[in-house]
Amino acid sequence: MNKNFSIVPKVLFKHPAMSLQLAKTFGRQSKTTLIDRNYYNGKSKKLSPIYFRITPLCNLKCVMCGQRGDKGILKGEYAREEAKKIVPLDRYKKLVDEISPDRPVFYMWGGEPFLYPDFMDLAKYIIQKKCILSVNTNGTFLKKEAERIVRDKWNALFVSLDGFEETNDAIRGKGSYKRVIEGFKEINRQKKLQNSTFPHMGIVTTVSNINYMYLDKLVEAMKEFNLDWHFINLGTYTNDNVVKKHKDFMKKNLDTDTYCLESYNTGYNKGIDGDIFSGILDKIHSLKPGYPIVTVPAINPEKITEYYASPETVVRDKCPVPWAQCNIDYNGDVHFCADYPDYILGNINENNLYDILNNERAVNFRNTLRESENGLFPGCVRCYQNMLFGHKVKGY
């Protein structure tokens, strides 16, 4: 299975300057992992990627989603009420001014980021400040905004797509596949009209027991859309035992009540046959679509069944994320864990981001994590960010 850095050569060929900026960003991340984590007593000196869950709203309801799926926590009237708390554009612009000298990667997601009222203006402002902008979207608004996306030179689009049309729509909602395809076509048309190579564009697929046997059909269908990558996310899944251990641990050690992890206890991991899935992945790579296909995590094929059947089994440890990254929620709350925003460090509406990231709560979190078994909290074992950046456990 390809490793995460396999997308670099293609990006390097198209945009050396952007690649240099990315290299500096990930260099900072490596430095914080090796030095800050071990020697700065719970503090960190530099940011690399910054993740923004910019809105709680979404126009789709993907069944396995921890926000709006079967057990999602941001649905219906609650989500609509939460949306009234979103950070205004002016505060985001001030934040960009504060942190842009460090040239971090801005990774925008949601909900669906295009539902943030001033999203296009914020995106343009980030680009004008010479920072890298990556947007994770369900793709249903791409056709409408394609001309401006290309004109403003967004760096990267990560578009969620979970299968060929019938499979995808069963997971994400009727008509969602067609709207994504229309968006791809319009982005490519605009790139040609405007003589631009921006944005780089790829898809992200979340594996579940609904789609894993049919992913080769999706890859076959994507060959014509000039993609730059395909990330296959093996999925954030948990079980009752992990949820209980995590809740008990967080309450005892960080005096925090947790609620987010339960939303990933969906059961969509159950019954996934690793041998069958490994064969599907082999078939996918044999199709040679012209762009790298990366699994997250890049795992030993013999361990795939265990990955899904035993969510408490550690496959990545020593999570480095709190030393190199942060997450900013739609209401301005700052936390380290994208999927589990229970432990709040502070709020950008009240304090400077850099002050928040090295305050007493942040230091306590980092030190508690570093000193925990495997350098993880119980609920970290399938966290997507840990799967991306954590230390690979031998054999997996």
N, C-alpha and C positions, 0 to 999 in steps of 0.2 A: 504494500500500500504506500502511495506517495506521502512524503512528509510535507508539512505546511509550507516550507520554503521553496517548494518546487514551482510556485508561480513566479518567482523572482526573475528568471531569465527572460520570460516574455515581456514583463513590465520594463526590465532594463533595456531591452532592445528598442522599445517604443519611446521611452522617456528616461534618459540617463539622469537628468536633474531630479526628477521625482524619485527615482530609485536611490539616489544619494541621500535625499531627505529621509526616505524610509529606512535606509541603512543606519543613519544617525539615530533615528527614533528607536529602532530595535537594539542598537548598540547601547543606548541609554538603559533600555529595559534589561539587557544582560548585565550591565554594570550594577544596577540596583539589586538584581537578584543575587549577584555574587558578593557585593560589597555592603550595600545598605542593609540587606537582610541579616548579614552576619556581624556587622561591626557598629551600626549606628543606634543600637539600643531602642529599636522600635520606631525610628524616624527614617524619612526618605528625603532625598535631595532634589530629585527630578521626576517629572511626569513624562510618560510616553503616550500611549493611547488614552483618550478620555471618552467615556461612553455616556451618551445622553438618551435616557428614555424620555423623550421629549413630550409625549402625550400618552394618556391612558386609553385613548380612543382608538378603535379599529373598525373598519368596515367589513371585516371577515370574522369568522368564528371557527378557527382550526381546532379540530377535536382534541389534539394532544397539547395544545398551548397552555402554558402555566398562567396565562392572563385571562384568556377568553374561552378556553376549552372546557371540557367536561367538568373539571375541578378548578377552573380559572378563578382568579380573585379580583379581576377588573372587568366586571360585566354589568350590563343593564344600568339601572338607576345609580348604583354605586359609582360606576365609571363616569357617568354623566356629571355627578356631583364632584368627583375628583377633578374632572376637566376644568372646573371653575378655578382651580388652584394653580394653573399652569404659570410658569415663569414668563413675564412679559419680554418682548423682543429687546427693549432697551437694556434690561439687566443682562441678557445673553450677550449683547454687543459689548457691554462693559467687561464681562467675563472674558470674551475673546481678546479684548485689548489687554487684559491683565496677563494672560497666559500665552499669547501668540509669539512673544519673543523666544520662547522655548521650542517653537515649531512642533507642537504635539499633533498627533493624528486625532481628528474629531470624528468619532463614530456615532452616527445618529440612528436611533431606532425608536420603537414605540412599544405598544400600539403600532399604529401606522403613522410614520413621521409626517407624511403629507397632510395629515389632518391637523397639525399644528397651524394656526391661522397665518402666521408670518414665516412659514418654513422656507419658501423660496428666497425671501429677502435675507434671512439668517444664513442660508447656505452661500449666497453670493458674498456676504460680508466675510465669512470664514475664508473663502477663496481669495478675496481681495487682501486679506492679511497674510497671504502666502503660507497658509497651513493646508494640510492634506484633509480633504473631506471625503469620508466614506459613509454611504447611506444604505441601511438595511431596510428594504421595503417589500411589501407583498406584490408590488408591480402593477397594481390596478390603476394607478394614476400616471404611469409613465407616458402613455400616449398623449394625454392632455398637456403635460409639462415638458415634453421632449425638446422642443425648440429652445426653451430657456435653459434646460439642463446642459445641453451641448454648448450653447452660447456662453454660459457662465463657467464652463470648463470644470464641472465637477470631476473629482478624481476617480471615484469608484462607486459602482452600484452593486450591492449584494441583494439579489432578487430571490425571494422564497418561492420555490416550486417543488412539489412533493411527488410528482409523477406525471405520466402522460395524461391526457385530458380527463378520462373517466375516473382514474385513480385520484388525481389531484383534486378534482371537483368534489369527490366523496369526502375528502379531508378538509378542504378549504371553502367549499361552497360552489354552487352551480354557476358556471360562467367565468370563474376566476382564471382558469387556464387560458381561455381565449383572450381575456383582457391583458394578461401578461404577454402573450405572443404578439398582440397588436402593439404593445408598448415596445417590445424588442425591435419590431420592424420599424417603428417610427423613430426610435433612437438611432438606429443604423441609417435610416434615410436622412436624418438631420446631420449626422456625422459626415455623410457624403456631401450634402448640400453646403455645409459650412467648412468642409475640408479640415475636419478635426479628428483626432484620435481619442479625444475625451468624450465621455467617461469610459474608463475600463469597466467592463460589465461581466458579471458571472452570476451563477445561481447557487443557492444554498438549499439543500434537501435535508429534512429531518426524517430519519428512519423510524418507522413504526411497523407493527405487525400487519398493517393495512397495505403498505406499499413496497416492502423490501424485496419481494419476489418479482417486481415489475420495473425496477429502476433502469434496466437496460433499454426499455422502450422510450423512457424519457431522454436518455443520452442520445439515442438514435435520432430522436426528433429535434434535438438542439443543434445538430451539426451546422445548420445553415444560418445561424444567428450571430456569428462572429464573436463568440464568447471568449473570455480570457481565463476563466476557471470554473470549476464546479466543486464546491465543498459539500461533502456528504457527512452530515452531522449524525453520529450514531445515536444521539438523543440523550436528554437529561431525564433520567428515570430514577425512581426510588421505591421503597416499600415501607410497610408499617413499622418494621423494626428500626430502620434507619431514621425515619421521622421521629420516633419516640426518643432514640438515643440523642438525636440532634437537639430536640426541644429541651431535654433534661440537661444536656451539656451547656447550651447557651444560657439557660436560666441560672445554672450553678456558677458558671465561670465568667459570664458577662452580664448577668442580671438582665437578660433580654428575653422577652416572650416572642416566640417565632410562629409564623403562620404561613409563610410563603412555600416552604418545602413540600407541604402536603399537596399543593396544586400540581406537583409532578408525579404524584402517586396515582397514575392514571391507568396502569395495566396495559398500555399499548406496547410495552416491551415483551409481554408474555407470549411464549410460543415461537419466538424468532429462532429459526434453525441456523446456527452458525455455518454449517457445512453448505447448506443451500445458498446462504447469503454470500459466503466466500466465492462460490461458483459464479454467482451473479456479478460480483465485483470483478472477477477474472474476465468475464465476458464483456463487461463495460470497458475495461482497459484495452481489450482486443479490438474494440471498435475504432480506436485511435481518432477521437473527435477533433484533434487539432489544438487542444488546450489541456492543461493538467487537471486531473481529477484527484482530489485530496480528501481522505477520510479524517475526521476529527472525533476521537484520537486516531492516529496512525497505529493500528493495533495488530498484533500477531493474529493472522486469520484463525489459528487453532483456538484462540481465546474468545472469539466472538460470541459463541453460545454462553459462555460464562459471564461475559459483559452484560448480557441481557437477563440471564436467569438469576444472577447473584449481584444485585446492585450495591451490596455492601463490600464487594471485593475491590481492593485498591489497585488501580491500574496506572494512576499518576499520583505522585506525592509531592511534598514540599512546595505547596502552592506559593508562587512568587507574586501573585497579582497585587496584594495590598502595598507592595513596595514600589510598584511601577505604574499602576493605573488607578483610576477612580471612576465612579459612576455617579452621574447627577440625575436625579429623578425629576419628573415633570413638575413637581412642586418646589424644587430647589434643594431637596434633601440630598446630602452627599453620603455615599456608602461605598464600600469596597466591592461588594458582590452584586453583579448585575441581576442575577435571577433571584437572589435572596436578600432584598433590601430591608431586613428587619433591624439591623444594628445601624442606627443613624449617627453619623459623626458630627453633623452640623447642617447649616442651610446657607446657600449662597446669597439669599436675600438678607441675611443678617451678618455674615462674616466673609472675609476674603478667603478664596478657595485654598491658597497655600497655608494660611493659618489653620484652617480646618484639618488639612491633611497631616498635620503634625501636632494636633492638640492632644490632650490627655486621653480622650476616648480612642483616637487613632492609634496612639502608641500602645495602649492597653490591648487593642484588638490584634495588632501585629505581634506583640510579644506572646500573647496567649496562643495565637496560631502557630508561631514558630516552635513553641514549647510543647505543643500537642502531639499525640501519637501520629506518626507519619507526616507531621507538619500540616495536618488537616483537621478540620472539625468533622464530626460524623456525617454531616450532610454534604460535604464537599466532594464525595467520592465520584459523583457523576456530573458535577458542575461544568458547564460548557467552557468557562474560562480556564478552569483547572485542566480540562482535557486539551485545551490549546497550548497552555504555557507551563503546566506542571512537569515535574521530573518523571521521566519514564521509568516505571518499575520493571526490573529485570524479568524477562520472560513474556512481557506484554507489549 
